[in-house]
Amino acid sequence: MPLYEYVCESCEHGFETMQALSTKPEDTVCPKCQKTSSRRIMSSFASKIVGTQKPGFAETKAYNMHDERMANFKKLPPISGMRASPTEANSNPGPGESW
């Protein structure tokens, strides 16, 4: 059951209570003035992540893959690199090749 935070509209008292999801906020009774004029407020929460299929796992894996690819690209020669000067060995077609 979730823990909800409330503020009483009558006495401005803030309190927490554990309730079922189906409980209506307007039915919640203030522990200080015993009135049913409470409103639910947004609050932070904590969660426990178990296993490898946790939120953000796919994003982390994608970042790791990106880093690996970028490391591999750094090993390649630059795209705008200079061509090798023609020599006798690389300017003539080999046997069975044609221009």
C-alpha positions as CSV (number, residue, x, y, z in Angstrom):
1,M,0.0,0.0,0.0
2,P,1.4,3.4,-0.9
3,L,2.1,6.2,1.6
4,Y,0.3,9.4,0.8
5,E,0.9,13.0,2.1
6,Y,-2.1,15.2,2.8
7,V,-2.7,18.7,4.0
8,C,-5.9,19.5,5.9
9,E,-7.9,22.4,4.3
10,S,-9.4,23.3,7.7
11,C,-6.4,23.4,10.1
12,E,-3.5,23.3,7.6
13,H,-2.1,20.3,9.3
14,G,0.2,18.1,7.2
15,F,0.2,14.4,7.7
16,E,1.0,11.0,6.0
17,T,-1.1,8.0,5.8
18,M,-0.9,4.5,4.2
19,Q,-3.9,3.9,2.0
20,A,-5.2,1.7,-0.8
21,L,-5.0,3.0,-4.3
22,S,-8.8,3.0,-4.5
23,T,-9.2,5.3,-1.4
24,K,-10.6,8.8,-2.4
25,P,-8.6,11.7,-1.1
26,E,-11.7,13.5,0.0
27,D,-12.6,10.6,2.4
28,T,-9.3,10.9,4.3
29,V,-9.8,12.2,7.9
30,C,-7.3,14.7,9.4
31,P,-5.8,13.2,12.6
32,K,-5.7,16.7,14.2
33,C,-9.2,18.1,13.7
34,Q,-11.0,14.9,12.6
35,K,-12.5,16.6,9.5
36,T,-12.6,15.2,6.0
37,S,-11.4,18.2,4.2
38,S,-7.9,17.0,3.3
39,R,-6.2,17.3,-0.1
40,R,-3.5,15.0,-1.3
41,I,-0.2,16.6,-2.2
42,M,2.6,15.5,-4.5
43,S,5.6,14.1,-2.7
44,S,8.9,12.3,-3.5
45,F,9.2,8.6,-3.2
46,A,11.9,5.9,-3.0
47,S,12.0,2.6,-4.9
48,K,14.2,-0.5,-4.7
49,I,15.5,-1.9,-8.0
50,V,16.2,-5.6,-8.2
51,G,17.7,-7.5,-11.1
52,T,19.2,-6.3,-14.4
53,Q,16.0,-5.2,-16.1
54,K,15.8,-2.0,-14.2
55,P,14.7,1.4,-15.5
56,G,17.4,3.0,-17.5
57,F,19.2,-0.3,-18.2
58,A,18.6,0.0,-22.0
59,E,19.8,3.6,-22.0
60,T,23.0,2.6,-20.1
61,K,23.6,-0.3,-22.5
62,A,23.1,2.1,-25.5
63,Y,25.6,4.6,-24.0
64,N,28.2,1.8,-23.5
65,M,27.7,0.6,-27.1
66,H,28.1,4.2,-28.3
67,D,31.3,4.5,-26.4
68,E,32.6,1.3,-27.9
69,R,31.8,2.4,-31.4
70,M,33.4,5.7,-31.0
71,A,36.6,4.0,-29.7
72,N,36.6,1.8,-32.8
73,F,36.1,4.9,-35.1
74,K,39.1,6.6,-33.5
75,K,41.3,3.7,-34.7
76,L,40.3,4.4,-38.4
77,P,42.2,6.7,-40.6
78,P,40.7,10.2,-41.1
79,I,38.1,10.5,-43.8
80,S,39.7,13.5,-45.5
81,G,43.2,11.8,-45.4
82,M,45.7,12.3,-48.1
83,R,45.9,9.7,-50.9
84,A,49.2,7.8,-51.3
85,S,51.4,9.1,-54.0
86,P,51.3,6.8,-57.1
87,T,54.1,4.4,-57.3
88,E,55.0,1.7,-59.7
89,A,53.5,-0.9,-57.4
90,N,50.1,0.7,-56.8
91,S,49.5,2.4,-60.2
92,N,49.7,-0.7,-62.5
93,P,46.8,-3.2,-62.6
94,G,47.7,-6.7,-61.4
95,P,47.3,-9.8,-63.4
96,G,43.7,-10.4,-64.4
97,E,42.7,-6.8,-63.5
98,S,41.8,-4.2,-66.0
99,W,41.3,-0.5,-65.9
